[in-house]
């Protein structure tokens, strides 16, 4: 059995299937996986993209752009990634404080 760290170094996924990962902008793409695993990953990526589009469309961009740089970057990160915890750390706020900021920016919490 290959551990997760060994698998990632050898180009093997968690299931032991050879794959290649790379980051493009905010999107993670998976290449070289066939069959059921590939369809499941494609399904999750499609759902993530749909959630990202909802957050982009409903966000109050005037409010976001009027924020100080650190908060503006954190709000953009939340719109793209949907990770409240990481965005709150970038902003230097608690999760609760950032969630209030998210609400004022009219960014929906899409799961």
C-alpha positions in Angstrom: 0.0 0.0 0.0 1.3 3.4 -0.9 0.9 6.2 1.7 -0.6 9.5 0.6 2.7 11.3 0.8 4.5 8.6 -1.2 1.7 8.5 -3.7 1.8 12.2 -4.3 5.5 12.1 -4.8 5.3 9.3 -7.3 2.3 10.8 -9.1 -0.2 8.3 -7.7 -3.5 9.4 -6.4 -5.0 8.2 -3.1 -6.6 5.2 -4.9 -3.2 4.2 -6.3 -4.2 5.3 -9.8 -1.6 7.2 -11.7 -2.6 10.8 -12.3 -1.1 14.2 -12.8 -2.3 17.2 -10.9 -1.7 20.9 -11.7 -3.1 24.2 -10.6 -4.4 26.7 -13.1 -5.7 29.8 -11.6 -8.1 28.7 -8.9 -8.9 25.4 -10.6 -7.3 22.1 -9.9 -7.3 19.8 -13.0 -6.9 16.1 -13.0 -5.4 14.4 -16.0 -4.9 10.8 -16.8 -7.6 9.1 -14.7 -10.1 7.0 -16.5 -13.4 5.3 -15.5 -15.5 5.9 -12.5 -12.9 7.9 -10.5 -12.6 10.4 -13.4 -16.4 10.8 -13.7 -16.7 11.4 -9.9 -14.0 14.0 -9.9 -15.5 15.7 -12.9 -18.8 15.8 -11.1 -17.3 17.5 -8.1 -15.3 19.9 -10.2 -18.6 20.8 -12.0 -20.4 21.4 -8.7 -17.5 23.6 -7.5 -17.6 25.6 -10.7 -21.4 26.1 -10.4 -21.0 27.2 -6.7 -18.2 29.6 -7.8 -20.5 31.1 -10.5 -23.3 31.7 -8.0 -20.9 33.4 -5.6 -19.5 35.6 -8.4 -22.9 36.7 -9.7 -24.5 37.5 -6.3 -21.5 39.2 -4.7 -21.7 43.0 -4.2 -18.5 43.9 -6.1 -18.7 47.6 -5.3 -18.6 46.8 -1.6 -15.8 44.3 -2.1 -13.7 46.7 -4.1 -14.2 49.4 -1.5 -12.6 47.3 1.3 -9.0 47.6 2.4 -6.6 45.4 0.5 -6.4 42.6 3.0 -10.2 42.3 3.3 -10.6 42.7 -0.4 -8.2 39.8 -1.2 -9.9 37.6 1.4 -13.3 38.3 0.0 -12.1 37.5 -3.5 -10.5 34.3 -2.2 -13.8 33.3 -0.6 -15.7 33.9 -3.9 -13.3 31.8 -5.8 -12.5 29.0 -3.3 -15.5 29.0 -1.0 -13.3 28.3 2.1 -14.5 30.4 5.0 -11.7 29.4 7.3 -8.8 30.2 5.0 -10.4 33.4 3.9 -10.9 34.5 7.5 -7.2 33.8 8.2 -6.2 35.9 5.2 -8.4 38.7 6.4 -7.0 38.4 10.0 -10.5 38.0 11.4 -12.2 35.2 13.3 -14.5 33.0 11.2 -17.5 34.6 12.8 -16.3 38.1 12.0 -15.5 37.1 8.4 -18.9 35.5 8.0 -20.5 38.8 9.0 -18.3 40.6 6.4 -19.3 37.9 3.8 -23.0 38.7 4.5 -22.4 42.4 4.1 -20.7 41.7 0.8 -23.8 39.6 -0.2 -21.7 36.6 -1.0 -23.9 33.5 -0.6 -22.6 30.5 1.4 -23.0 27.9 -1.4 -22.1 24.3 -0.5 
